[in-house]
Amino acid sequence: MNSKVRGEDNLSNLSSDYAPNITQQAQPSIICPCCDMKVVTRDLRLGINAHCPRCDTLLYRGKDFLLNTNLMLAFSGLLFFIPALFIPFITIRLINVNFSSTLVSGAFALFNEGFYALGILIFLCSSVIPMLLFASVIGAHWGLKHKDFTVFKYSLVTYQKVKHWWMIDVFLLSIAVAAFKLLEYSTVTPQIGLICITLSQIIAITLIVRMSVRRYWEAWSPSNELNITAVESHCQHCHLSQAKSDNCLRCHSPLIYRKPRSTQKTWAFLIAATVFLIPSNFLEISIIFSNGIRYQDTIFSGVVSLTKGHTPIAIVIFVASILVPVAKVVGLAYILIYIQLNSSLDQYKRMKLYLFVKWIGKWSILDLFVIATTIALVDRDQILDFSPGPAAIAFAAVVVLTMCAAESLDPRLIWDIPSKTNNKNESSYE
């Protein structure tokens, strides 16, 4: 079980084998990537993690397992994920005919219906990004072994970008929701593709938990071998703390003090998302023809209909499709307002709120995955026919815009106004 060390904890009883010794002595220091606090470091034992004493961000881990284990996980993930692209994960029996769906069939069905933007989003999130996540880890190992800087650097950059868009866990939940909804019209049978998707999800989560981009860069070029004259800025790519400069000493990426126009971009994404929230909630998101009768549902009416016999599914849809998008907009707006008011009130709570909003962002796409799965399974021009409604496009825009808003916000802005209770520039473990 992992333990963590945090600045305000009582560390007097911790063994000096693993407690970070943050003192005023000339010890190696790093800059917290989320609040810019300078923290002096020490080697940790396996299973012990060092967290920032101010914002609680994970700074570094104790001695991890071998990096090669990550390579094995990445290959294993691809081994299960690639077949899942083509092997059906679910089959329904409708009008004495079997219909199956694979990971890519939902996106292709949306293309055929003319929902090109929605099809591209589903294809990227369900097929391309999972492949990129596994491939980026493999690429990083290849670049490290063959000393290919370009492949190594951009593989790790790709990994850092796509890991927040990993949505196979959301896709698995959407399969369950779609299956419950289709039980009213057909017989639903899981297929071997579902096992492949589930195993790739388990492997990916294990890989993401284990991955440390900082450790890969330390393997490429240890920080103690670089000419670091001061610890004043943090590289967001390779996590090297160094003196202020135009470019990073290790990965040569531009050293940016703060994300350019962070608050303006975040507000722009939030305002656009708020505009799209209106049609996404008031227009129909799905249209079903059953026995010649047209049934159309908004997100809310769909939730209400599910309460009659499928209350747990209704709660899931309500939280993911209504509560989460609104919570993301309100939460980010709250953080932005306090940043622009230059307020130091509840900085730690606002930091935790930001991380929570960033984590829940992807779950909003649940309803879109349900639509993609359903449209792939239900045949065209038969007794039962299913099509997305105009709200689906607006809702997809809300999902993407709110996630982009969270990515655009620089969390260090939360801490730029010194807290009245903790205004030290450097932490100290006693």
BARO-29275 format. One line per 2 residues: number of its first residue (from 1); their letters; for each residue x, y, z of C-alpha. Coordinates in Angstrom, 2 decimals. Each point is the difference from the previous one (the first is absolute). Layout:
# BARO-29275
NUM) A) X:Y:Z  ...
END
This chain:
# BARO-29275
1) MN) 0.00:0.00:0.00  1.32:3.43:-0.92
3) SK) 0.57:2.62:2.65  0.51:3.68:-0.50
5) VR) 2.03:2.68:1.68  -1.39:3.52:0.23
7) GE) 1.50:3.15:1.43  -2.47:0.68:2.76
9) DN) -0.08:-3.60:1.22  1.68:-1.05:3.21
11) LS) 3.20:-1.49:-1.34  1.91:-0.33:3.21
13) NL) -0.88:-3.69:0.23  0.90:-0.81:-3.60
15) SS) 3.17:-1.87:-0.67  2.75:2.07:-1.58
17) DY) 0.22:-2.76:-2.62  -2.96:1.39:-1.86
19) AP) -1.10:3.35:1.44  0.89:2.88:-2.35
21) NI) 2.42:2.24:1.87  -1.11:3.49:-0.93
23) TQ) 2.24:2.36:1.90  1.94:3.12:-0.63
25) QA) 3.13:-2.01:-0.81  1.35:-0.26:-3.53
27) QP) -2.11:-2.98:-1.00  -1.36:-0.72:-3.51
29) SI) -3.16:1.99:-0.61  -2.93:-0.14:-2.37
31) IC) -2.81:2.38:-0.88  -3.57:-1.19:0.45
33) PC) -1.59:0.02:-3.48  -3.40:1.06:1.37
35) CD) 0.78:2.74:2.53  3.68:0.92:-0.60
37) MK) 1.10:-0.78:3.55  3.68:-0.88:0.33
39) VV) 0.41:-3.37:1.72  3.26:-1.59:1.08
41) TR) 0.11:-3.72:-0.75  1.44:-3.25:1.27
43) DL) -0.03:-3.56:-1.33  -3.08:-1.97:1.02
45) RL) -0.58:-3.68:0.57  -2.23:-2.06:-2.26
47) GI) -3.67:0.75:0.66  0.60:3.45:1.51
49) NA) -1.09:3.04:-2.01  0.94:3.64:0.58
51) HC) -2.82:2.53:-0.25  0.16:3.77:-0.08
53) PR) -0.62:1.34:3.53  -2.09:2.87:-1.36
55) CD) -2.20:-1.41:-2.79  0.46:-3.76:0.61
57) TL) 1.12:-0.67:-3.60  2.02:-3.19:-0.46
59) LY) 3.57:1.20:-0.50  1.91:-3.25:-0.35
61) RG) -0.14:-3.62:1.01  2.27:-2.29:1.90
63) KD) 2.10:-2.51:-1.87  -2.43:-1.44:-2.52
65) FL) 0.04:-3.31:-1.77  2.03:-0.41:-3.16
67) LN) -1.05:2.11:-2.97  -0.08:-3.14:-2.12
69) TN) -3.16:-1.06:1.83  -1.74:2.98:-1.61
71) LM) 1.16:-1.22:-3.40  -1.48:-3.43:0.67
73) LA) -3.28:1.58:1.06  -0.12:2.15:-3.15
75) FS) 0.56:-3.01:-2.27  -2.59:-2.00:1.94
77) GL) -2.49:2.85:-0.30  0.44:0.12:-3.77
79) LF) -0.26:-3.79:-0.16  -3.50:0.17:1.45
81) FI) -1.11:3.33:-1.44  0.72:-0.58:-3.70
83) PA) -2.29:-3.09:-0.21  -2.69:1.99:1.83
85) LF) -0.12:2.38:-2.96  -1.30:-2.77:-2.26
87) IP) -1.51:-2.69:2.26  -3.63:0.67:1.04
89) FI) -0.43:0.85:3.68  -3.80:-0.28:0.04
91) TI) -2.73:-1.61:-2.11  -3.74:0.58:0.03
93) RL) -2.68:-2.21:-1.52  -2.67:2.14:-1.62
95) IN) -2.76:-1.30:-2.29  1.77:-3.39:-0.02
97) VN) 3.14:1.65:-1.38  3.30:0.47:1.86
99) FS) 1.72:3.38:-0.02  3.48:0.54:1.45
101) ST) 2.13:2.99:0.92  3.75:0.54:0.20
103) LV) 1.96:2.95:1.36  0.12:1.70:-3.39
105) SG) -3.47:-0.87:-1.30  -1.72:2.71:2.04
107) AF) 2.17:2.73:-1.53  -0.54:-1.37:-3.52
109) AL) -3.76:-0.14:0.56  0.04:3.67:1.01
111) FN) 1.95:0.82:-3.17  -2.63:-1.78:-2.07
113) EG) -2.74:2.03:1.68  1.77:3.27:-0.83
115) FY) 1.17:0.76:3.55  3.61:0.46:-1.07
117) AL) 1.25:2.11:2.92  -1.59:-2.34:2.53
119) GI) 1.39:-3.03:-1.84  3.51:1.45:0.04
121) LI) -0.22:0.72:3.75  -1.20:-3.54:0.78
123) FL) 2.65:-1.53:-2.28  2.78:2.01:1.64
125) CS) -1.10:-0.73:3.57  -0.86:-3.68:-0.45
127) SV) 2.70:-1.11:-2.45  2.79:2.46:-0.83
129) IP) 0.87:1.37:3.45  0.25:-3.44:1.69
131) ML) 2.35:-1.10:-2.79  2.07:3.17:0.42
133) LF) 0.29:-0.50:3.76  1.48:-3.48:-0.33
135) AS) 2.09:0.95:-3.05  1.45:3.08:1.71
137) VI) 1.39:-2.10:2.85  1.52:-2.43:-2.49
139) GA) 1.45:2.94:-1.94  1.55:1.46:3.15
141) HW) 1.76:-3.29:0.72  1.18:-0.27:-3.60
143) GL) 1.37:3.54:0.09  1.69:-0.63:3.36
145) KH) 1.63:-3.21:-1.19  1.20:1.41:-3.33
147) KD) 0.78:3.49:1.34  -2.40:1.60:-2.45
149) FT) -0.82:3.32:1.65  -2.83:0.98:-2.35
151) VF) -1.88:-3.29:0.35  0.59:-0.07:3.75
153) KY) -1.14:3.57:0.64  -3.10:0.01:-2.17
155) SL) -1.08:-3.43:1.20  -0.08:1.32:3.56
157) VT) -1.69:3.23:-1.11  -2.66:-2.08:-1.77
159) YQ) -0.51:-2.13:3.10  -0.49:3.07:2.20
161) KV) -2.58:1.40:-2.42  -2.07:-3.12:-0.65
163) KH) -0.16:-1.50:3.49  -2.65:2.56:1.02
165) WW) -2.10:-1.08:-3.00  0.09:-3.72:0.80
167) MI) -3.69:-0.92:0.05  -0.27:-3.78:-0.29
169) DV) -1.28:-0.11:3.59  -2.82:2.34:-1.03
171) FL) -0.58:-2.14:-3.10  -0.40:-3.14:2.11
173) LS) -2.62:1.71:2.14  -1.79:1.17:-3.16
175) IA) -0.22:-3.61:-1.20  -1.88:-0.93:3.18
177) VA) -2.35:2.97:-0.40  -0.68:-0.76:-3.67
179) AF) -0.58:-3.70:0.78  -2.61:0.81:2.66
181) KL) -1.81:2.35:-2.38  0.02:-2.55:-2.85
183) LE) -1.35:-2.79:2.21  -3.47:1.48:-0.54
185) YS) 0.19:-0.82:-3.72  2.45:-2.87:-0.39
187) TV) 2.15:-2.72:1.53  3.48:1.26:0.95
189) TP) 3.05:-2.28:0.10  3.56:1.05:0.95
191) QI) 2.79:-1.20:-2.29  3.71:-0.70:0.31
193) GL) 0.85:3.54:-1.11  -1.34:1.23:3.33
195) IC) 2.64:-2.09:1.79  2.71:1.57:-2.17
197) IT) -1.25:3.52:0.75  -0.22:-0.70:3.73
199) LS) 3.51:-1.47:0.17  1.44:2.92:-1.97
201) QI) -1.71:2.37:2.47  1.52:-1.80:3.01
203) IA) 3.44:0.05:-1.61  -0.29:3.68:-0.95
205) IT) -0.99:1.06:3.51  2.92:-1.96:1.42
207) LI) 2.32:1.63:-2.52  -1.26:3.54:0.68
209) VR) 0.40:-0.48:3.76  3.55:-1.29:-0.45
211) MS) 1.18:2.46:-2.65  2.30:2.81:1.10
213) VR) 1.18:2.25:-2.82  2.54:1.49:2.40
215) RY) 1.65:-3.40:0.48  0.31:-0.51:-3.76
217) WE) 1.76:3.33:-0.35  2.25:-0.85:2.94
219) AW) 0.94:-3.20:-1.84  0.74:2.08:-3.10
221) SP) 1.98:2.72:1.76  0.26:-0.01:3.82
223) SN) -0.62:3.42:1.52  3.06:-0.30:2.25
225) EL) 2.21:-0.14:-3.10  -1.36:3.25:-1.43
227) NI) 1.43:3.44:0.69  -2.84:1.33:2.13
229) TA) 1.08:3.30:1.54  -3.29:0.84:1.69
231) VE) -3.49:-1.39:0.57  -2.39:2.66:-1.25
233) SH) -2.26:-1.52:-2.66  -1.60:-3.33:-0.84
235) CQ) -0.14:-1.64:-3.43  -3.51:-1.34:-0.59
237) HC) 1.31:-2.57:-2.49  2.93:-1.76:1.70
239) HL) -0.65:1.32:3.56  3.52:1.38:0.44
241) SQ) 0.32:2.83:2.52  2.64:2.45:-1.16
243) AK) 1.05:3.62:-0.30  -2.16:2.38:-2.02
245) SD) 0.77:-0.25:-3.69  -1.64:0.01:-3.42
247) NC) 0.27:-3.76:-0.47  0.28:-3.06:2.23
249) LR) 3.51:-1.32:0.60  -1.09:-3.59:-0.52
251) CH) -2.87:-0.20:-2.51  0.53:3.39:-1.69
253) SP) -3.68:0.88:0.27  -0.86:3.67:0.58
255) LI) -0.15:0.88:3.69  -3.28:1.83:0.49
257) YR) -0.60:1.82:3.28  -3.78:-0.29:-0.43
259) KP) -2.19:-1.30:-2.80  -0.54:2.94:-2.38
261) RS) -3.45:1.63:0.40  -1.12:-2.88:2.18
263) TQ) -2.99:1.73:1.61  -1.17:1.52:-3.30
265) KT) 0.08:-3.37:-1.77  -1.74:-1.75:2.88
267) WA) -2.76:2.62:0.10  -0.43:-0.29:-3.78
269) FL) -0.40:-3.78:0.19  -2.36:0.29:2.98
271) IA) -2.24:2.61:-1.63  -0.19:-2.07:-3.19
273) AT) -0.81:-3.12:2.04  -2.74:1.87:1.86
275) VF) -1.56:1.07:-3.29  -0.04:-3.60:-1.25
277) LI) -1.46:-1.23:3.29  -3.34:1.58:-0.90
279) PS) -0.75:-1.93:-3.23  1.61:-3.15:1.37
281) NF) -2.56:-0.10:2.83  -3.11:1.26:-1.80
283) LE) 0.26:-1.65:-3.43  -0.51:-3.71:-0.57
285) IS) 3.16:-2.07:0.34  -1.42:-3.28:-1.33
287) II) -2.77:-0.99:-2.41  -1.47:-3.52:-0.11
289) FS) -2.51:-1.42:-2.48  -1.73:-3.07:1.39
291) NG) -2.83:-1.66:-1.95  -0.37:3.17:-2.04
293) IR) -0.33:2.26:3.04  2.55:2.77:0.61
295) YQ) 1.37:0.42:3.52  2.40:2.81:0.78
297) DT) 1.77:0.79:3.23  1.95:2.88:1.45
299) IF) 2.66:-0.88:2.54  -2.37:0.72:2.87
301) SG) -3.02:-1.84:-1.45  2.26:-2.98:-0.66
303) VV) 1.02:0.01:3.65  -3.65:0.18:1.09
305) SL) -0.96:-2.94:-2.22  2.84:-2.08:1.42
307) TK) -1.24:0.54:3.56  -2.83:-2.42:-0.84
309) GH) 1.84:-3.24:0.61  3.62:1.09:-0.49
311) TP) 0.57:2.50:2.80  3.76:-0.68:0.42
313) IA) 0.55:0.59:-3.73  -2.10:3.17:0.20
315) IV) 2.19:1.29:2.84  3.17:-0.72:-2.00
317) IF) -1.33:1.85:-3.06  -1.23:2.93:2.12
319) VA) 3.37:0.40:1.71  2.12:-0.43:-3.15
321) SI) -2.14:1.96:-2.46  -1.61:2.74:2.11
323) LV) 1.75:0.40:3.34  3.62:-0.39:-1.14
325) PV) -0.07:2.52:-2.91  -1.68:2.64:2.17
327) AK) 2.37:-0.72:2.90  3.02:0.40:-2.28
329) VV) -1.16:3.38:-1.26  -0.93:1.29:3.46
331) GL) 3.16:-1.39:1.62  2.39:1.49:-2.55
333) AY) -1.87:3.33:0.03  0.31:0.09:3.81
335) IL) 3.76:-0.61:-0.23  0.46:2.64:-2.71
337) IY) -1.95:2.64:1.93  2.17:-0.47:3.09
339) IQ) 3.16:0.12:-2.13  -1.06:3.29:-1.56
341) LN) -0.97:1.39:3.40  3.58:-0.73:1.15
343) SS) -1.43:-1.87:2.96  2.05:-2.33:2.18
345) LD) -3.14:-1.45:1.60  -0.21:-3.81:0.00
347) QY) 2.83:-0.50:-2.48  0.44:-3.64:0.99
349) KR) -3.72:-0.73:-0.42  -0.04:1.72:-3.39
351) MK) 2.98:-2.08:-1.08  -1.82:-3.18:0.99
353) LY) -3.10:1.23:-1.82  2.05:0.59:-3.15
355) LF) 1.45:-3.51:0.12  -3.46:-1.46:0.59
357) VK) -1.50:1.93:-2.93  2.85:-1.15:-2.21
359) WI) -0.54:-3.62:1.03  -3.78:-0.11:-0.45
361) GK) 0.12:1.77:-3.36  0.15:-3.11:-2.16
363) WS) -3.04:-1.65:1.62  -2.33:2.41:-1.78
365) IL) 0.61:-1.87:-3.25  -1.89:-3.02:1.36
367) DL) -3.26:0.87:-1.79  1.82:0.41:-3.33
369) FV) 1.58:-3.44:0.35  -3.46:-1.42:0.73
371) IA) -1.29:1.61:-3.19  2.92:-1.37:-2.04
373) TT) -0.48:-3.52:1.36  -3.76:0.06:-0.55
375) IA) 0.16:1.33:-3.54  2.52:-2.69:-0.93
377) LV) -2.24:-2.77:1.33  -3.42:1.07:-1.26
379) DR) -0.44:-0.65:-3.73  -1.19:2.74:-2.35
381) DQ) -3.49:-0.06:-1.48  -1.24:-2.86:2.16
383) IL) -2.82:-0.13:2.52  2.33:1.62:2.54
385) DF) 2.06:2.95:-1.19  2.27:2.30:2.01
387) SP) 1.59:3.34:-0.90  1.82:2.71:1.96
389) GP) -1.84:3.27:0.45  1.36:3.54:-0.50
391) AA) 0.82:0.29:3.71  2.70:-2.66:-0.45
393) IA) 2.19:2.45:-1.95  -0.50:2.75:2.58
395) FA) 0.73:-2.42:2.84  3.20:-1.18:-1.70
397) AV) 1.08:3.64:-0.20  -0.67:0.42:3.74
399) VV) 2.14:-3.04:0.82  2.95:1.13:-2.12
401) LT) -0.19:3.68:1.00  -0.13:-0.69:3.75
403) MC) 2.94:-2.40:-0.23  1.95:2.58:-2.01
405) AA) -0.90:2.63:2.61  1.47:-2.16:2.78
407) ES) 3.14:-0.63:-2.07  0.40:3.73:-0.75
409) LD) -0.09:1.12:3.61  3.42:0.30:1.62
411) PR) -0.46:-1.22:3.61  3.00:2.03:1.14
413) LI) -2.16:3.11:-0.39  -1.96:-1.19:3.04
415) WD) 3.13:0.39:2.11  1.42:3.22:-1.46
417) IP) -1.56:1.96:2.86  1.85:-1.10:3.17
419) SK) -2.21:-1.69:2.55  -0.38:1.79:3.33
421) TN) 0.55:-3.29:1.80  2.85:-1.36:-2.10
423) NK) 2.08:2.52:-1.88  3.36:-1.72:0.13
425) NE) 1.91:-0.35:-3.24  1.74:-3.15:1.16
427) SS) -1.41:-2.81:2.08  1.76:-1.46:2.97
429) YE) -0.41:-3.45:1.51  0.93:0.02:3.64
END
